[in-house]
């Protein structure tokens, strides 16, 4: 079976005749006889027959020609993007000196019989400095900071909150220095006086001062039960932690703050008493990407001819934080200094002296500026050409990427590079952002859209297409008008994968700040004058299904439960769910009848005994009352949140 040829123009003979007659009515109103007997109509039909034959030949242009037409208008395949994750490097023991994790350190997933290991590389150097406790104090909600030097010296303890703790009372811990992005262990000696709370769920949060505000710390473990016993508190300090002055004392400040109790969560009736606190760093977290870094790759020597091309050894090239830089070193005789050349999207604005080059990430090919002959016969050089014999090399680039890098949490466990004092590594959250490169079929669809937008944002569709060009790692885009005149909102959702059941967390669906800034900058250069562009994630309304199923005979209840949960998470998915599997439509309500239909289609289901629908807040965990119809705002997406399925036992 041959490949279907694209229809570049789908008009036929009668369409051409009708179009010509409409133009006659507009431009020659005195011509009123449009019957087939009129000689003028005969001429129209004659020309329509000739044009119809031309269109037939045009529509028989093979795919190769169509691709060449796309190249002429500047269509290039989108390269893959690399998945990113935060990886924690755990030390074997506290160290008296700073441990450095170099940039480009390689970590990977476990290799199995069925799957190859997936490698990741650290983005920047990570420093894990030693730290101890130099200050202790309490900050009461009514105001004022009370420092307790005697506790630091081990002489006596103190109440870390008010005698009857109130919201925003806080325990202050000052470290000897700031420990950004590090894992800190706080070892407490406490007396059992913080009564009233559930030791497994105390109403407290840990925060770190970043120089401007208190940022939330991630709690790894609390062995004190809310300061009710001796134990360790393990904290992941945010990357912005900085040394600052509180109570006239400079330190790397942390605090434990009392927060309002949730429904059913008991609060403190008496303040805990702290007798002694010690601290040390035991690890650190840094970002890794699913890509291999290539440094100082030699491309060859210049022939001093326009348009010369050089192939990279590795492809495809995935986007990185730092732009790719071409270095040109000397000439054939070895004279001259190192010159840095800048990458541009095209040579249209390049002058004869500009050190510019373009790069095709998918093919892995670098091209220098061409020379174009002008109508008067002169040659115009777009971008300068290196001297003959000059050595060309690329400072560094990343290669790899793809959705294969979207691994699950704690999947990265192998340290491939040798780093002293590091015992193990792990990613506490799933990797996200990996997208496969664009295929030719999608590029064919994008070509006419590119002609329509012409690299400027006017309509909502223009904003959406340009946002996809700026960040291929996003999968859902919607452009809406904001409440303020002249303000345009662009809602974007990243391409992420769920766990084995298909569950997605709310924080996974929030694009990174780097992605949002890149899209905003790209659109800002192409917007209309007077338009203000706001880029952010869409709103998500949580949905919880509680269902009871009756299985068919000889059906395993546990397997049916897992299959039913997978079906619910797959259908009520903001990225890949919905009726057509392309993502939940913006603003489309969720109806209880759909739940019955989804569950009834699950293999092994005899009857859906009950299916209840609840609204939920995926960010806070709040869950509302039962509803039959869950209405969404026009620019919201539905997000599955903790479905519950019970299968009746035979």
CORNORNOR-V864032 format. One record per residue. N is the residue number from 1. RES is the residue in one small letter. SS is DSSP state (alpha for helix, beta for strand, coil for the rest). PSI is psi in whole degrees, -180 to 180 (* if undefined). Layout:
N|RES|SS|PSI / N|RES|SS|PSI
//
This chain:
1|x|coil|126 / 2|x|coil|156 / 3|x|coil|140 / 4|x|coil|132 / 5|x|coil|140 / 6|x|coil|145 / 7|x|coil|104 / 8|x|coil|-28 / 9|x|coil|115 / 10|x|coil|12 / 11|x|coil|145 / 12|x|coil|-176 / 13|x|alpha|-51 / 14|x|alpha|-34 / 15|x|alpha|-41 / 16|x|alpha|-41 / 17|x|alpha|-44 / 18|x|alpha|-40 / 19|x|alpha|-42 / 20|x|alpha|-41 / 21|x|alpha|-37 / 22|x|alpha|-39 / 23|x|alpha|-36 / 24|x|alpha|-44 / 25|x|alpha|-34 / 26|x|alpha|-39 / 27|x|alpha|-22 / 28|x|coil|71 / 29|x|coil|-20 / 30|x|coil|-15 / 31|x|coil|107 / 32|x|coil|-18 / 33|x|coil|105 / 34|x|coil|20 / 35|x|coil|162 / 36|x|coil|-16 / 37|x|coil|-15 / 38|x|coil|134 / 39|x|alpha|-36 / 40|x|alpha|-40 / 41|x|alpha|-35 / 42|x|alpha|-40 / 43|x|alpha|-40 / 44|x|alpha|-45 / 45|x|alpha|-33 / 46|x|alpha|-49 / 47|x|alpha|-35 / 48|x|alpha|-38 / 49|x|alpha|-42 / 50|x|alpha|-42 / 51|x|alpha|-36 / 52|x|alpha|-38 / 53|x|alpha|-38 / 54|x|alpha|-42 / 55|x|alpha|-36 / 56|x|alpha|-44 / 57|x|alpha|-39 / 58|x|alpha|-41 / 59|x|coil|-8 / 60|x|coil|7 / 61|x|coil|128 / 62|x|coil|167 / 63|x|alpha|-34 / 64|x|alpha|-43 / 65|x|alpha|-40 / 66|x|alpha|-41 / 67|x|alpha|-39 / 68|x|alpha|-36 / 69|x|alpha|-39 / 70|x|alpha|-40 / 71|x|alpha|-37 / 72|x|alpha|-33 / 73|x|coil|8 / 74|x|coil|18 / 75|x|coil|125 / 76|x|coil|149 / 77|x|coil|139 / 78|x|coil|134 / 79|x|coil|164 / 80|x|coil|159 / 81|x|beta|152 / 82|x|coil|135 / 83|x|coil|149 / 84|x|beta|153 / 85|x|beta|158 / 86|x|beta|126 / 87|x|beta|130 / 88|x|beta|127 / 89|x|beta|112 / 90|x|beta|130 / 91|x|beta|154 / 92|x|coil|-27 / 93|x|coil|159 / 94|x|coil|140 / 95|x|coil|145 / 96|x|coil|-8 / 97|x|coil|169 / 98|x|coil|129 / 99|x|beta|128 / 100|x|beta|128 / 101|x|beta|110 / 102|x|coil|156 / 103|x|coil|153 / 104|x|coil|17 / 105|x|coil|135 / 106|x|beta|133 / 107|x|beta|166 / 108|x|beta|166 / 109|x|beta|169 / 110|x|coil|140 / 111|x|coil|132 / 112|x|coil|178 / 113|x|coil|-28 / 114|x|coil|-27 / 115|x|coil|143 / 116|x|coil|157 / 117|x|coil|144 / 118|x|coil|119 / 119|x|beta|146 / 120|x|beta|158 / 121|x|beta|137 / 122|x|beta|146 / 123|x|coil|-42 / 124|x|coil|168 / 125|x|coil|141 / 126|x|beta|130 / 127|x|beta|132 / 128|x|beta|91 / 129|x|coil|156 / 130|x|coil|155 / 131|x|coil|148 / 132|x|coil|175 / 133|x|beta|123 / 134|x|beta|-19 / 135|x|beta|146 / 136|x|beta|147 / 137|x|beta|-179 / 138|x|beta|139 / 139|x|beta|114 / 140|x|coil|154 / 141|x|coil|-30 / 142|x|coil|-9 / 143|x|coil|154 / 144|x|coil|145 / 145|x|beta|129 / 146|x|beta|112 / 147|x|beta|149 / 148|x|coil|87 / 149|x|alpha|-30 / 150|x|alpha|-30 / 151|x|alpha|-36 / 152|x|alpha|-37 / 153|x|coil|-8 / 154|x|coil|21 / 155|x|coil|-41 / 156|x|coil|164 / 157|x|coil|-176 / 158|x|beta|161 / 159|x|beta|123 / 160|x|coil|-19 / 161|x|coil|-177 / 162|x|coil|161 / 163|x|coil|-39 / 164|x|coil|98 / 165|x|coil|140 / 166|x|coil|163 / 167|x|coil|135 / 168|x|coil|3 / 169|x|coil|145 / 170|x|beta|142 / 171|x|beta|129 / 172|x|beta|132 / 173|x|beta|119 / 174|x|beta|119 / 175|x|beta|160 / 176|x|coil|-24 / 177|x|coil|166 / 178|x|coil|146 / 179|x|coil|65 / 180|x|coil|137 / 181|x|coil|22 / 182|x|beta|162 / 183|x|beta|122 / 184|x|beta|135 / 185|x|beta|123 / 186|x|beta|118 / 187|x|beta|116 / 188|x|beta|143 / 189|x|beta|115 / 190|x|beta|156 / 191|x|beta|148 / 192|x|coil|82 / 193|x|coil|-11 / 194|x|coil|64 / 195|x|coil|162 / 196|x|coil|-24 / 197|x|coil|161 / 198|x|coil|116 / 199|x|coil|-25 / 200|x|coil|-13 / 201|x|coil|66 / 202|x|coil|149 / 203|x|coil|65 / 204|x|beta|156 / 205|x|beta|150 / 206|x|beta|138 / 207|x|beta|159 / 208|x|beta|142 / 209|x|beta|126 / 210|x|coil|16 / 211|x|coil|-22 / 212|x|coil|-32 / 213|x|coil|169 / 214|x|beta|124 / 215|x|beta|144 / 216|x|beta|135 / 217|x|coil|148 / 218|x|beta|126 / 219|x|beta|117 / 220|x|beta|-43 / 221|x|beta|143 / 222|x|beta|98 / 223|x|coil|1 / 224|x|coil|-11 / 225|x|coil|43 / 226|x|coil|38 / 227|x|coil|38 / 228|x|coil|2 / 229|x|coil|164 / 230|x|coil|140 / 231|x|beta|-178 / 232|x|beta|142 / 233|x|beta|121 / 234|x|beta|121 / 235|x|beta|143 / 236|x|beta|108 / 237|x|coil|136 / 238|x|coil|160 / 239|x|coil|-18 / 240|x|coil|6 / 241|x|coil|132 / 242|x|coil|149 / 243|x|coil|139 / 244|x|beta|178 / 245|x|beta|124 / 246|x|beta|129 / 247|x|coil|35 / 248|x|coil|18 / 249|x|beta|132 / 250|x|beta|130 / 251|x|beta|172 / 252|x|beta|97 / 253|x|beta|136 / 254|x|beta|157 / 255|x|beta|152 / 256|x|beta|116 / 257|x|beta|140 / 258|x|beta|131 / 259|x|coil|161 / 260|x|coil|140 / 261|x|coil|142 / 262|x|coil|172 / 263|x|coil|124 / 264|x|coil|0 / 265|x|coil|118 / 266|x|coil|150 / 267|x|coil|178 / 268|x|coil|138 / 269|x|coil|-24 / 270|x|coil|152 / 271|x|coil|139 / 272|x|coil|156 / 273|x|beta|128 / 274|x|beta|126 / 275|x|beta|-35 / 276|x|beta|145 / 277|x|beta|133 / 278|x|beta|158 / 279|x|beta|151 / 280|x|beta|157 / 281|x|beta|141 / 282|x|beta|5 / 283|x|beta|-175 / 284|x|beta|160 / 285|x|beta|136 / 286|x|beta|161 / 287|x|beta|144 / 288|x|beta|155 / 289|x|beta|150 / 290|x|coil|72 / 291|x|beta|155 / 292|x|beta|136 / 293|x|beta|127 / 294|x|beta|125 / 295|x|beta|141 / 296|x|beta|57 / 297|x|beta|128 / 298|x|beta|132 / 299|x|beta|-30 / 300|x|beta|-164 / 301|x|beta|150 / 302|x|coil|140 / 303|x|coil|1 / 304|x|coil|43 / 305|x|coil|144 / 306|x|coil|150 / 307|x|coil|18 / 308|x|coil|142 / 309|x|beta|145 / 310|x|beta|135 / 311|x|beta|133 / 312|x|coil|153 / 313|x|coil|-30 / 314|x|coil|144 / 315|x|coil|157 / 316|x|coil|166 / 317|x|beta|126 / 318|x|beta|152 / 319|x|coil|148 / 320|x|coil|167 / 321|x|coil|-40 / 322|x|coil|138 / 323|x|coil|150 / 324|x|coil|132 / 325|x|coil|131 / 326|x|beta|129 / 327|x|beta|128 / 328|x|beta|122 / 329|x|beta|114 / 330|x|coil|-156 / 331|x|coil|-167 / 332|x|coil|-31 / 333|x|coil|-1 / 334|x|coil|11 / 335|x|coil|158 / 336|x|coil|164 / 337|x|coil|178 / 338|x|beta|133 / 339|x|beta|139 / 340|x|beta|129 / 341|x|beta|145 / 342|x|beta|140 / 343|x|beta|137 / 344|x|coil|163 / 345|x|coil|-32 / 346|x|coil|171 / 347|x|coil|10 / 348|x|coil|-35 / 349|x|coil|12 / 350|x|coil|133 / 351|x|coil|175 / 352|x|coil|-22 / 353|x|coil|1 / 354|x|coil|133 / 355|x|coil|81 / 356|x|beta|155 / 357|x|beta|161 / 358|x|beta|156 / 359|x|beta|131 / 360|x|beta|106 / 361|x|coil|-37 / 362|x|coil|-47 / 363|x|coil|-25 / 364|x|coil|43 / 365|x|beta|134 / 366|x|beta|135 / 367|x|beta|138 / 368|x|beta|171 / 369|x|coil|139 / 370|x|coil|170 / 371|x|beta|129 / 372|x|beta|131 / 373|x|beta|130 / 374|x|coil|167 / 375|x|coil|-29 / 376|x|coil|5 / 377|x|coil|-11 / 378|x|coil|156 / 379|x|beta|131 / 380|x|beta|127 / 381|x|beta|124 / 382|x|coil|95 / 383|x|coil|141 / 384|x|coil|170 / 385|x|coil|134 / 386|x|coil|156 / 387|x|coil|153 / 388|x|coil|130 / 389|x|coil|-4 / 390|x|coil|142 / 391|x|beta|132 / 392|x|beta|135 / 393|x|beta|154 / 394|x|beta|131 / 395|x|beta|-41 / 396|x|beta|150 / 397|x|beta|168 / 398|x|beta|143 / 399|x|beta|145 / 400|x|beta|-129 / 401|x|coil|-175 / 402|x|coil|162 / 403|x|alpha|-11 / 404|x|alpha|-25 / 405|x|alpha|-4 / 406|x|coil|70 / 407|x|coil|162 / 408|x|coil|168 / 409|x|coil|144 / 410|x|coil|18 / 411|x|coil|-29 / 412|x|beta|111 / 413|x|beta|-7 / 414|x|beta|129 / 415|x|beta|108 / 416|x|coil|-32 / 417|x|coil|148 / 418|x|coil|117 / 419|x|coil|119 / 420|x|coil|146 / 421|x|coil|0 / 422|x|beta|123 / 423|x|beta|-40 / 424|x|beta|166 / 425|x|beta|156 / 426|x|beta|151 / 427|x|beta|120 / 428|x|coil|-14 / 429|x|coil|158 / 430|x|coil|149 / 431|x|coil|145 / 432|x|beta|162 / 433|x|coil|-5 / 434|x|coil|125 / 435|x|beta|136 / 436|x|coil|157 / 437|x|coil|158 / 438|x|coil|143 / 439|x|coil|169 / 440|x|alpha|-30 / 441|x|alpha|-41 / 442|x|alpha|-35 / 443|x|alpha|-35 / 444|x|alpha|-38 / 445|x|alpha|-33 / 446|x|alpha|-24 / 447|x|alpha|-54 / 448|x|alpha|-33 / 449|x|alpha|-39 / 450|x|alpha|-39 / 451|x|alpha|-34 / 452|x|alpha|-43 / 453|x|alpha|-35 / 454|x|coil|38 / 455|x|coil|33 / 456|x|coil|150 / 457|x|coil|110 / 458|x|coil|-56 / 459|x|coil|169 / 460|x|alpha|-38 / 461|x|alpha|-35 / 462|x|alpha|-47 / 463|x|alpha|-41 / 464|x|alpha|-44 / 465|x|alpha|-40 / 466|x|alpha|-34 / 467|x|alpha|-39 / 468|x|alpha|-35 / 469|x|alpha|-37 / 470|x|alpha|-33 / 471|x|coil|88 / 472|x|coil|-13 / 473|x|coil|-4 / 474|x|beta|153 / 475|x|beta|-26 / 476|x|beta|132 / 477|x|beta|138 / 478|x|beta|128 / 479|x|beta|128 / 480|x|beta|157 / 481|x|beta|133 / 482|x|coil|174 / 483|x|coil|-35 / 484|x|coil|139 / 485|x|coil|139 / 486|x|coil|0 / 487|x|beta|130 / 488|x|beta|128 / 489|x|beta|130 / 490|x|beta|114 / 491|x|beta|125 / 492|x|beta|144 / 493|x|beta|134 / 494|x|beta|159 / 495|x|coil|107 / 496|x|coil|162 / 497|x|coil|146 / 498|x|coil|-172 / 499|x|coil|-164 / 500|x|coil|-25 / 501|x|coil|-10 / 502|x|coil|10 / 503|x|coil|140 / 504|x|coil|138 / 505|x|coil|156 / 506|x|alpha|-39 / 507|x|alpha|-23 / 508|x|alpha|-29 / 509|x|alpha|6 / 510|x|coil|116 / 511|x|coil|155 / 512|x|coil|157 / 513|x|alpha|-36 / 514|x|alpha|-40 / 515|x|alpha|-45 / 516|x|alpha|-41 / 517|x|alpha|-38 / 518|x|alpha|-43 / 519|x|alpha|-44 / 520|x|alpha|-43 / 521|x|alpha|-39 / 522|x|alpha|-44 / 523|x|alpha|-32 / 524|x|alpha|-32 / 525|x|coil|-14 / 526|x|coil|2 / 527|x|coil|166 / 528|x|coil|153 / 529|x|coil|131 / 530|x|coil|-14 / 531|x|coil|141 / 532|x|beta|125 / 533|x|beta|129 / 534|x|beta|125 / 535|x|beta|131 / 536|x|beta|178 / 537|x|coil|156 / 538|x|coil|170 / 539|x|beta|145 / 540|x|beta|130 / 541|x|beta|120 / 542|x|beta|151 / 543|x|beta|128 / 544|x|beta|129 / 545|x|beta|129 / 546|x|beta|114 / 547|x|beta|154 / 548|x|beta|129 / 549|x|beta|148 / 550|x|beta|121 / 551|x|beta|159 / 552|x|coil|163 / 553|x|coil|145 / 554|x|coil|26 / 555|x|coil|131 / 556|x|coil|119 / 557|x|alpha|-39 / 558|x|alpha|-41 / 559|x|alpha|-39 / 560|x|alpha|-40 / 561|x|alpha|-45 / 562|x|alpha|-42 / 563|x|alpha|-38 / 564|x|alpha|-42 / 565|x|alpha|-43 / 566|x|alpha|-42 / 567|x|alpha|-40 / 568|x|alpha|-47 / 569|x|alpha|-31 / 570|x|alpha|-39 / 571|x|alpha|-46 / 572|x|coil|61 / 573|x|coil|126 / 574|x|coil|-19 / 575|x|coil|-39 / 576|x|coil|9 / 577|x|coil|-153 / 578|x|coil|176 / 579|x|coil|-34 / 580|x|coil|4 / 581|x|coil|14 / 582|x|coil|15 / 583|x|coil|144 / 584|x|coil|128 / 585|x|coil|141 / 586|x|coil|130 / 587|x|coil|-3 / 588|x|coil|129 / 589|x|coil|157 / 590|x|beta|132 / 591|x|beta|144 / 592|x|alpha|-32 / 593|x|alpha|-31 / 594|x|alpha|-36 / 595|x|alpha|-44 / 596|x|alpha|-44 / 597|x|alpha|-41 / 598|x|alpha|-45 / 599|x|alpha|-33 / 600|x|alpha|-26 / 601|x|coil|-11 / 602|x|coil|130 / 603|x|coil|128 / 604|x|coil|-4 / 605|x|beta|121 / 606|x|beta|-44 / 607|x|beta|140 / 608|x|beta|101 / 609|x|beta|-39 / 610|x|beta|141 / 611|x|beta|110 / 612|x|beta|145 / 613|x|beta|132 / 614|x|beta|140 / 615|x|beta|148 / 616|x|beta|159 / 617|x|coil|107 / 618|x|coil|-17 / 619|x|coil|-35 / 620|x|coil|-17 / 621|x|coil|0 / 622|x|coil|142 / 623|x|beta|134 / 624|x|beta|-165 / 625|x|beta|166 / 626|x|beta|139 / 627|x|beta|158 / 628|x|coil|-21 / 629|x|beta|126 / 630|x|beta|105 / 631|x|coil|137 / 632|x|coil|153 / 633|x|coil|159 / 634|x|coil|-23 / 635|x|coil|28 / 636|x|beta|158 / 637|x|beta|151 / 638|x|beta|147 / 639|x|beta|122 / 640|x|beta|138 / 641|x|coil|105 / 642|x|coil|64 / 643|x|coil|153 / 644|x|beta|123 / 645|x|beta|128 / 646|x|beta|130 / 647|x|beta|125 / 648|x|beta|132 / 649|x|coil|139 / 650|x|coil|*
//
